[in-house]
Amino acid sequence: MGSIIEKVLMEIGVTTHNKIAEILADHNMTFSDCYQNPDVLNFALKELFGDAYLVTVDKIKNELIGLQEYKTVNAFIEAISEP
Protein backbone atom coordinates (compact mmCIF):
# COMPACT_ATOMS: atom_id res chain seq x y z
CA MET A 1 0.00 0.00 0.00
CA GLY A 2 2.82 2.39 0.82
CA SER A 3 4.26 1.93 -2.65
CA ILE A 4 0.94 2.95 -4.22
CA ILE A 5 0.91 6.16 -2.18
CA GLU A 6 4.50 6.86 -3.18
CA LYS A 7 3.70 6.18 -6.85
CA VAL A 8 0.81 8.66 -6.84
CA LEU A 9 2.91 11.32 -5.14
CA MET A 10 5.83 10.77 -7.54
CA GLU A 11 3.44 11.21 -10.47
CA ILE A 12 2.50 14.58 -9.01
CA GLY A 13 6.15 15.45 -8.53
CA VAL A 14 9.37 14.56 -6.73
CA THR A 15 9.08 17.65 -4.54
CA THR A 16 5.58 16.64 -3.48
CA HIS A 17 6.76 13.13 -2.63
CA ASN A 18 9.70 14.47 -0.63
CA LYS A 19 7.58 16.96 1.33
CA ILE A 20 5.07 14.29 2.31
CA ALA A 21 7.97 11.98 3.26
CA GLU A 22 9.36 14.73 5.51
CA ILE A 23 6.02 15.23 7.24
CA LEU A 24 5.70 11.48 7.78
CA ALA A 25 9.26 11.32 9.12
CA ASP A 26 8.40 14.08 11.60
CA HIS A 27 5.81 11.62 12.94
CA ASN A 28 8.30 8.72 12.90
CA MET A 29 6.53 7.16 9.93
CA THR A 30 7.28 5.98 6.42
CA PHE A 31 4.87 5.47 3.53
CA SER A 32 4.48 1.85 4.63
CA ASP A 33 3.00 3.06 7.92
CA CYS A 34 0.25 5.14 6.30
CA TYR A 35 -2.25 2.31 6.07
CA GLN A 36 -2.08 1.74 9.82
CA ASN A 37 -2.00 5.49 10.60
CA PRO A 38 -4.10 7.20 7.93
CA ASP A 39 -4.67 10.27 10.11
CA VAL A 40 -1.04 11.32 9.67
CA LEU A 41 -1.29 10.95 5.89
CA ASN A 42 -4.52 12.97 6.00
CA PHE A 43 -2.69 15.71 7.95
CA ALA A 44 0.26 15.65 5.51
CA LEU A 45 -1.97 15.90 2.44
CA LYS A 46 -3.94 18.80 3.91
CA GLU A 47 -0.72 20.51 4.99
CA LEU A 48 0.69 20.32 1.48
CA PHE A 49 -2.40 20.70 -0.72
CA GLY A 50 -4.82 22.65 1.47
CA ASP A 51 -8.41 22.30 0.35
CA ALA A 52 -7.29 20.52 -2.83
CA TYR A 53 -6.05 17.45 -0.91
CA LEU A 54 -9.10 15.43 -2.00
CA VAL A 55 -7.80 15.43 -5.58
CA THR A 56 -4.80 13.44 -4.38
CA VAL A 57 -7.03 11.22 -2.23
CA ASP A 58 -9.04 10.38 -5.35
CA LYS A 59 -5.86 9.48 -7.22
CA ILE A 60 -4.80 7.18 -4.38
CA LYS A 61 -8.28 5.64 -4.27
CA ASN A 62 -8.24 4.94 -8.00
CA GLU A 63 -4.91 3.13 -7.68
CA LEU A 64 -6.06 1.05 -4.70
CA ILE A 65 -9.41 -0.11 -6.05
CA GLY A 66 -9.05 -3.70 -7.14
CA LEU A 67 -5.84 -4.29 -5.21
CA GLN A 68 -7.34 -4.80 -1.78
CA GLU A 69 -10.65 -5.85 -0.33
CA TYR A 70 -13.05 -2.97 -1.02
CA LYS A 71 -14.18 -2.54 2.60
CA THR A 72 -10.59 -2.24 3.78
CA VAL A 73 -9.68 0.26 1.07
CA ASN A 74 -12.88 2.19 1.65
CA ALA A 75 -12.15 2.58 5.37
CA PHE A 76 -8.62 3.81 4.56
CA ILE A 77 -9.92 6.29 1.96
CA GLU A 78 -12.54 7.58 4.39
CA ALA A 79 -9.84 8.13 7.00
CA ILE A 80 -7.57 10.12 4.69
CA SER A 81 -10.57 12.09 3.38
CA GLU A 82 -11.58 13.46 6.78
CA PRO A 83 -11.98 17.25 6.71
C-alpha positions in Angstrom: 0.0 0.0 0.0 2.8 2.4 0.8 4.3 1.9 -2.6 0.9 2.9 -4.2 0.9 6.2 -2.2 4.5 6.9 -3.2 3.7 6.2 -6.8 0.8 8.7 -6.8 2.9 11.3 -5.1 5.8 10.8 -7.5 3.4 11.2 -10.5 2.5 14.6 -9.0 6.2 15.4 -8.5 9.4 14.6 -6.7 9.1 17.6 -4.5 5.6 16.6 -3.5 6.8 13.1 -2.6 9.7 14.5 -0.6 7.6 17.0 1.3 5.1 14.3 2.3 8.0 12.0 3.3 9.4 14.7 5.5 6.0 15.2 7.2 5.7 11.5 7.8 9.3 11.3 9.1 8.4 14.1 11.6 5.8 11.6 12.9 8.3 8.7 12.9 6.5 7.2 9.9 7.3 6.0 6.4 4.9 5.5 3.5 4.5 1.9 4.6 3.0 3.1 7.9 0.2 5.1 6.3 -2.3 2.3 6.1 -2.1 1.7 9.8 -2.0 5.5 10.6 -4.1 7.2 7.9 -4.7 10.3 10.1 -1.0 11.3 9.7 -1.3 11.0 5.9 -4.5 13.0 6.0 -2.7 15.7 7.9 0.3 15.7 5.5 -2.0 15.9 2.4 -3.9 18.8 3.9 -0.7 20.5 5.0 0.7 20.3 1.5 -2.4 20.7 -0.7 -4.8 22.7 1.5 -8.4 22.3 0.4 -7.3 20.5 -2.8 -6.1 17.5 -0.9 -9.1 15.4 -2.0 -7.8 15.4 -5.6 -4.8 13.4 -4.4 -7.0 11.2 -2.2 -9.0 10.4 -5.4 -5.9 9.5 -7.2 -4.8 7.2 -4.4 -8.3 5.6 -4.3 -8.2 4.9 -8.0 -4.9 3.1 -7.7 -6.1 1.1 -4.7 -9.4 -0.1 -6.1 -9.1 -3.7 -7.1 -5.8 -4.3 -5.2 -7.3 -4.8 -1.8 -10.7 -5.9 -0.3 -13.0 -3.0 -1.0 -14.2 -2.5 2.6 -10.6 -2.2 3.8 -9.7 0.3 1.1 -12.9 2.2 1.6 -12.1 2.6 5.4 -8.6 3.8 4.6 -9.9 6.3 2.0 -12.5 7.6 4.4 -9.8 8.1 7.0 -7.6 10.1 4.7 -10.6 12.1 3.4 -11.6 13.5 6.8 -12.0 17.2 6.7 
